[in-house]
């Protein structure tokens, strides 16, 4: 569904009419330069607001966010932080627009990567390389526990850093190890390719009656998002945009090949089309062998299964011998403040929230993988957690080879996403011709570009 309500859409129109759509290029030019950006003096008191969707995760998310902010304020008594819980992770951009019109926009925002280009071009997200300076930004990414190199590039626009990746996950294949055993398969040797997924799924279906696999990347379980679909397309040499990200490439040969293979999986009976709720329910009941989805689903699957069978996980399957190319879900932290003191306070908070200590508590209490992989083996951080959590390893294995979840330019990016996800579902589950369907979706999407 389109991200914005009619009211938010009207706000978009009013902003464009007022000449505010290029707020990034105009506001950043007058912001502080790298040489003048310093640590906020302890004698200067600043109040900032942090908008986050962690509370949407329930009690663990709310408690974790409050704990992180409380720790930050104790360490920075001159900076007061007001937490503004976001009410929907899919309507953040529209909410920010309305806040900016009313003059009450937050200072730091947690937003998903598909909003990246809109945040930079239309919502005044600060170019951190320009305002904070590349040296300080890279220092945040580095240090004794550096970010995974691929992760540092996830919130860039035209090579410039606009956000600091904060919480994300990768697509992994969860599987019911007991069903593998009942079907005579080795649960310690899970499928590594889509051909093996199909073979194992059909063997399990024949031996146990359980369904084979559901993909949260395509069909009803995808919920209109294309981050995971992009991983499947990229893994077969495709992409949703050209390398320069200046044009759509829905109908590329790689995309056609990937969806042709997925359609074959569905036609064989190995893959079924279920909603997210149906998928979790079937898996929990032991009637579904495999689930390909965000690694953040681990907690839900474990709780739903209730310990009745063993759940294991393995990285995103590949097409033949070509290595898979995982993408990322999740969010980054964006700075919206325009005054120097507020920006300095914002960056202090961003450093705190993305530190090794903060990532340790986020991983432990919520389940997101650490973006600083080395802390997984460090005793003061996640060594004990890593030893007992079987879902962390597939995530960490994929962090270094992540390719960014590409965001479409302009205010119609959610509609463009819907065109692609609908086309993929129609190809895979409705038998529509891949090349023609993707070409039609691309033609319609091109009419929505700026």
ZALUMBA-611704 format. One record per residue (C-alpha): residue in one letter; y, x, z. Coordinates in steps of 0.1 Angstrom, whole numbers, padded with zeros to 4 digits, always signed. Example, Ala and Ser with C-alpha at 12.3 -4.5 7.8 and 13.67 -1.06 7.14 Angstrom:
# ZALUMBA-611704
A-0045+0123+0078S-0011+0137+0071
END
This chain:
# ZALUMBA-611704
X+0000+0000+0000X+0036+0012-0006X+0049+0030+0024X+0082+0013+0027X+0090-0023+0035X+0116-0040+0015X+0142-0031+0042X+0133+0006+0040X+0134+0004+0003X+0169-0011+0005X+0179+0018+0027X+0166+0042+0000X+0188+0025-0026X+0219+0026-0003X+0214+0063+0004X+0211+0071-0033X+0242+0050-0041X+0261+0068-0014X+0251+0101-0029X+0230+0112+0001X+0198+0119-0018X+0206+0156-0021X+0213+0160+0016X+0191+0191+0017X+0210+0211-0009X+0244+0201+0005X+0238+0202+0042X+0218+0235+0042X+0246+0253+0024X+0269+0247+0053X+0243+0255+0080X+0241+0287+0100X+0228+0317+0082X+0199+0339+0092X+0221+0366+0107X+0238+0341+0130X+0207+0323+0142X+0199+0334+0177X+0179+0323+0207X+0198+0296+0226X+0216+0311+0256X+0202+0301+0289X+0237+0290+0300X+0240+0265+0272X+0225+0230+0278X+0212+0210+0249X+0195+0176+0246X+0172+0170+0216X+0148+0143+0205X+0112+0148+0193X+0096+0121+0172X+0057+0124+0172X+0028+0102+0162X+0004+0119+0187X+0007+0088+0209X-0010+0068+0181X-0042+0087+0190X-0043+0068+0224X-0043+0083+0258X-0054+0118+0249X-0025+0121+0224X+0001+0106+0248X-0010+0128+0277X-0011+0159+0256X+0023+0154+0241X+0039+0147+0275X+0022+0177+0290X+0035+0200+0262X+0070+0187+0265X+0069+0189+0303X+0058+0226+0301X+0085+0234+0276X+0112+0219+0298X+0100+0238+0328X+0102+0271+0308X+0135+0261+0292X+0155+0243+0319X+0186+0243+0297X+0169+0221+0270X+0161+0185+0276X+0136+0168+0253X+0133+0131+0247X+0100+0120+0232X+0102+0092+0206X+0067+0079+0199X+0063+0070+0162X+0048+0036+0157X+0030+0043+0125X+0019+0076+0109X+0023+0061+0075X+0059+0048+0078X+0077+0078+0093X+0100+0085+0064X+0112+0049+0063X+0119+0050+0100X+0138+0082+0098X+0159+0068+0070X+0169+0038+0091X+0176+0061+0121X+0199+0083+0100X+0218+0053+0087X+0223+0042+0124X+0232+0077+0134X+0203+0082+0158X+0179+0104+0138X+0156+0127+0159X+0161+0164+0160X+0124+0174+0154X+0099+0152+0136X+0062+0154+0132X+0054+0141+0097X+0025+0142+0073X+0024+0166+0044X+0025+0139+0018X+0061+0132+0029X+0070+0169+0025X+0091+0167-0007X+0108+0135+0003X+0117+0150+0037X+0132+0181+0020X+0150+0163-0008X+0161+0130+0007X+0159+0131+0045X+0177+0164+0053X+0148+0184+0066X+0162+0219+0072X+0152+0248+0050X+0139+0270+0077X+0139+0301+0056X+0176+0296+0049X+0187+0285+0083X+0164+0302+0108X+0156+0331+0085X+0124+0343+0070X+0120+0370+0095X+0119+0346+0125X+0098+0321+0106X+0072+0347+0098X+0074+0360+0134X+0064+0325+0145X+0035+0325+0121X+0024+0360+0131X+0021+0379+0164X-0012+0388+0181X-0027+0354+0172X-0015+0348+0136X-0017+0315+0117X-0044+0314+0089X-0026+0328+0059X-0033+0297+0037X-0019+0274+0064X+0015+0291+0064X+0021+0279+0029X+0013+0242+0035X+0049+0230+0042X+0067+0250+0015X+0088+0235-0013X+0096+0259-0042X+0084+0288-0020X+0107+0279+0009X+0095+0269+0043X+0106+0234+0054X+0081+0227+0081X+0058+0244+0106X+0022+0232+0102X+0011+0217+0135X-0019+0194+0135X-0043+0192+0106X-0079+0189+0097X-0102+0197+0067X-0128+0176+0050X-0163+0182+0064X-0197+0166+0059X-0211+0150+0090X-0248+0142+0090X-0275+0126+0111X-0299+0155+0118X-0326+0131+0130X-0327+0112+0096X-0330+0146+0078X-0360+0154+0100X-0376+0120+0094X-0373+0125+0056X-0389+0159+0058X-0357+0178+0053X-0345+0208+0072X-0315+0197+0094X-0305+0233+0098X-0301+0237+0060X-0277+0209+0051X-0266+0203+0015X-0241+0227+0002X-0236+0212-0033X-0231+0176-0045X-0264+0178-0064X-0281+0186-0031X-0262+0158-0014X-0276+0134-0040X-0311+0147-0037X-0311+0146+0001X-0295+0112+0002X-0321+0096-0021X-0349+0112-0002X-0336+0099+0031X-0331+0065+0016X-0366+0064+0003X-0382+0077+0035X-0361+0058+0061X-0342+0030+0043X-0309+0044+0055X-0280+0047+0031X-0272+0082+0018X-0235+0091+0020X-0201+0076+0023X-0170+0095+0012X-0138+0089+0030X-0122+0106+0000X-0129+0078-0026X-0131+0040-0023X-0126+0017+0006X-0128+0044+0033X-0100+0065+0017X-0074+0040+0030X-0050+0047+0002X-0046+0084+0010X-0054+0111-0016X-0055+0143+0005X-0093+0143+0006X-0096+0131-0030X-0075+0161-0040X-0101+0184-0024X-0129+0169-0046X-0108+0172-0077X-0096+0207-0069X-0132+0218-0063X-0142+0211-0099X-0112+0229-0114X-0089+0199-0114X-0055+0192-0098X-0031+0162-0095X-0002+0183-0108X+0003+0213-0130X+0006+0248-0114X+0044+0247-0113X+0043+0212-0098X+0066+0199-0124X+0043+0174-0141X+0013+0152-0132X-0022+0162-0145X-0043+0132-0134X-0062+0133-0167X-0071+0170-0167X-0106+0181-0177X-0114+0192-0141X-0105+0158-0126X-0125+0140-0153X-0155+0162-0145X-0153+0157-0108X-0150+0119-0109X-0178+0117-0135X-0200+0136-0111X-0190+0112-0082X-0197+0082-0104X-0232+0096-0111X-0237+0099-0073X-0228+0063-0068X-0248+0050-0098X-0279+0068-0085X-0276+0049-0052X-0270+0080-0032X-0234+0071-0023X-0222+0037-0012X-0187+0022-0009X-0178+0012+0027X-0146+0008+0046X-0138+0032+0075X-0149+0007+0101X-0181-0001+0082X-0188+0036+0077X-0185+0044+0114X-0206+0014+0124X-0234+0022+0099X-0235+0059+0109X-0235+0049+0146X-0264+0026+0140X-0284+0053+0124X-0283+0035+0090X-0262+0061+0072X-0272+0097+0068X-0239+0115+0058X-0202+0110+0061X-0176+0131+0042X-0143+0127+0059X-0116+0144+0080X-0129+0166+0107X-0107+0147+0131X-0133+0119+0129X-0157+0139+0150X-0148+0123+0183X-0151+0088+0169X-0185+0094+0154X-0198+0110+0185X-0186+0082+0207X-0199+0056+0184X-0234+0072+0182X-0236+0073+0219X-0260+0103+0220X-0288+0083+0203X-0292+0110+0176X-0280+0145+0168X-0248+0148+0147X-0242+0181+0128X-0215+0191+0103X-0211+0214+0074X-0182+0223+0050X-0171+0204+0020X-0199+0205-0007X-0192+0223-0040X-0199+0215-0076X-0227+0240-0085X-0220+0276-0078X-0182+0272-0078X-0168+0274-0043X-0153+0242-0029X-0116+0240-0024X-0107+0221+0007X-0073+0205+0012X-0056+0196+0045X-0047+0163+0062X-0023+0163+0091X+0013+0171+0099X+0041+0196+0102X+0071+0198+0124X+0104+0194+0106X+0139+0202+0119X+0167+0176+0112X+0195+0189+0134X+0226+0202+0117X+0245+0218+0146X+0237+0254+0155X+0229+0248+0192X+0206+0219+0184X+0188+0239+0157X+0183+0268+0181X+0169+0244+0207X+0147+0228+0180X+0132+0261+0170X+0125+0270+0206X+0105+0238+0208X+0087+0244+0175X+0076+0278+0187X+0064+0264+0220X+0044+0235+0204X+0027+0259+0179X+0019+0287+0203X-0016+0299+0210X-0015+0283+0245X-0003+0249+0231X-0029+0250+0203X-0056+0257+0229X-0048+0225+0248X-0044+0204+0216X-0078+0215+0203X-0095+0210+0236X-0080+0176+0245X-0076+0161+0210X-0099+0180+0187X-0077+0194+0160X-0088+0228+0149X-0065+0257+0159X-0043+0270+0131X-0044+0304+0148X-0082+0311+0141X-0084+0342+0163X-0079+0322+0195X-0114+0306+0189X-0130+0338+0201X-0106+0348+0228X-0116+0342+0264X-0082+0331+0276X-0080+0305+0249X-0109+0287+0231X-0140+0310+0235X-0158+0286+0258X-0148+0256+0238X-0160+0271+0206X-0194+0279+0221X-0201+0243+0228X-0183+0225+0200X-0203+0225+0168X-0176+0208+0147X-0151+0237+0150X-0169+0262+0129X-0168+0243+0096X-0131+0237+0101X-0123+0274+0108X-0144+0284+0078X-0122+0264+0055X-0088+0272+0070X-0084+0305+0050X-0091+0289+0017X-0071+0257+0020X-0050+0246-0009X-0020+0224+0000X-0022+0186-0001X+0003+0182-0029X+0031+0158-0024X+0046+0139-0053X+0084+0141-0059X+0108+0112-0056X+0109+0081-0035X+0079+0064-0052X+0053+0090-0041X+0032+0065-0022X+0029+0042-0052X+0019+0072-0073X-0008+0080-0047X-0020+0044-0049X-0024+0046-0087X-0046+0077-0084X-0068+0064-0055X-0073+0031-0073X-0082+0049-0105X-0107+0071-0087X-0124+0041-0070X-0126+0022-0102X-0142+0051-0120X-0167+0059-0092X-0177+0024-0081X-0167+0001-0109X-0180+0022-0138X-0147+0025-0156X-0144+0054-0182X-0130+0085-0164X-0107+0099-0190X-0092+0067-0201X-0087+0054-0166X-0070+0086-0154X-0048+0087-0185X-0037+0052-0178X-0029+0059-0142X-0010+0090-0151X+0011+0071-0177X+0020+0045-0151X+0027+0072-0124X+0050+0092-0148X+0072+0061-0150X+0077+0064-0112X+0088+0100-0111X+0125+0108-0106
END
